[in-house]
Amino acid sequence: MRFFVALLVLAGVASGQEADIRAAEAAWAKAVVAKDAASLGRLLGDQLIYGHSTGVVDTKSDYIGKLNSGRQKYAGIEHQSMTVKMHGNTAIVNARVHMWGVNPDGKFDDQLMMLHVWLKTGPAWQLVGHQTSKLK
């Protein structure tokens, strides 16, 4: 019986963490579209590896700088599906996303597979890994 209760408690913790990650994903998308550097400063980890579908890899400061400069402008980011897997203080997110906006090459309107790695540091979750691949 104790084992069953322990499993129920762990399942509750995991589902609460998954809800936190889904909220963090929504906050990330909202901050990117709004070019909200303060929110991104809190959401993005200092050791962030941000890999774009173009092969460009940014650091935290590179990415926030691009958004602030207007070189990378997102008109929208929409999660179409999302799977969250918890591994202790790390969450792996695989999502299908629609991103559209303007970059130095012109307008973009992409359907992407996205992999995010979130790390819990203290009370907050921070994005430490991002990689997208274009879908046809």
C-alpha positions in Angstrom: 0.0 0.0 0.0 2.9 2.4 0.8 4.4 1.8 -2.6 1.1 2.7 -4.3 0.7 5.9 -2.2 4.3 6.8 -3.1 3.6 6.3 -6.8 0.5 8.5 -6.6 2.5 11.3 -4.9 5.3 11.1 -7.5 2.7 11.2 -10.3 1.2 14.3 -8.8 4.6 16.0 -8.6 5.4 15.0 -12.2 2.0 16.3 -13.4 2.6 19.6 -11.5 6.0 19.9 -13.0 4.6 19.3 -16.5 2.1 22.0 -16.0 4.9 24.3 -14.9 6.9 23.5 -18.1 3.8 24.0 -20.3 3.4 27.4 -18.6 7.1 28.2 -19.2 6.8 27.3 -22.9 3.8 29.7 -23.2 5.8 32.4 -21.3 8.8 31.9 -23.6 6.7 32.2 -26.8 4.9 35.3 -25.4 8.2 37.0 -24.4 9.8 36.2 -27.8 6.9 37.7 -29.8 6.8 40.8 -27.5 10.6 41.2 -27.6 10.5 41.2 -23.8 14.2 41.2 -22.9 13.5 41.3 -19.2 11.3 38.2 -19.3 13.7 36.4 -21.6 16.6 37.3 -19.3 14.8 35.3 -16.5 13.5 32.4 -18.8 16.8 31.7 -20.6 19.7 30.1 -18.8 23.1 31.7 -18.9 24.6 28.7 -20.6 21.8 28.5 -23.3 22.6 26.8 -26.6 20.0 28.2 -29.1 20.1 26.3 -32.4 18.0 27.6 -35.2 16.7 25.6 -38.1 19.1 27.5 -40.4 22.1 26.1 -38.6 22.9 29.3 -36.7 23.6 28.8 -33.0 23.2 31.7 -30.6 24.1 32.3 -26.9 21.6 33.9 -24.6 23.0 37.4 -25.2 23.2 36.8 -29.0 19.6 35.8 -29.2 18.3 38.6 -27.0 20.4 41.0 -29.0 18.9 39.8 -32.2 15.4 40.3 -30.9 16.2 43.8 -29.5 17.9 44.9 -32.7 14.9 43.9 -34.8 17.0 41.5 -37.0 14.8 38.7 -35.8 11.1 39.6 -35.4 8.5 37.0 -34.5 4.9 37.9 -35.3 3.7 34.7 -33.8 4.7 31.4 -32.2 2.1 28.7 -31.8 2.6 25.3 -30.2 0.5 22.8 -32.2 1.5 19.8 -30.1 3.8 19.2 -27.2 5.2 16.2 -25.3 6.9 16.8 -22.0 9.2 14.3 -20.3 10.5 14.9 -16.8 14.0 13.7 -15.7 14.5 15.1 -12.1 15.3 18.8 -12.4 15.4 18.6 -16.2 12.5 18.6 -18.6 12.7 17.7 -22.3 10.0 19.1 -24.6 9.3 18.0 -28.1 6.8 20.2 -29.9 5.5 20.9 -33.3 5.4 24.7 -33.7 4.3 27.3 -36.2 6.6 30.4 -36.2 6.3 33.4 -38.4 7.9 36.8 -38.7 10.8 38.6 -40.4 14.6 38.0 -40.3 17.5 39.4 -42.4 16.5 37.0 -45.2 12.9 38.3 -45.4 9.6 36.9 -44.2 9.4 33.4 -42.8 6.4 31.2 -42.1 7.8 27.9 -40.8 6.3 24.6 -39.5 9.0 23.2 -37.2 9.8 20.4 -34.8 11.3 21.9 -31.7 13.3 20.4 -28.9 13.6 22.4 -25.7 15.6 21.5 -22.6 14.5 23.2 -19.4 16.5 23.1 -16.1 15.1 23.9 -12.7 17.5 26.3 -11.0 16.2 27.2 -7.6 12.4 27.8 -7.8 12.5 28.7 -11.5 12.7 26.7 -14.8 15.2 28.1 -17.3 15.5 27.2 -21.0 19.1 25.9 -21.6 18.7 24.2 -25.0 16.7 25.0 -28.1 16.8 23.3 -31.5 14.4 23.5 -34.4 14.1 21.6 -37.6 11.9 22.7 -40.6 9.1 20.4 -41.6 8.0 20.2 -45.2 
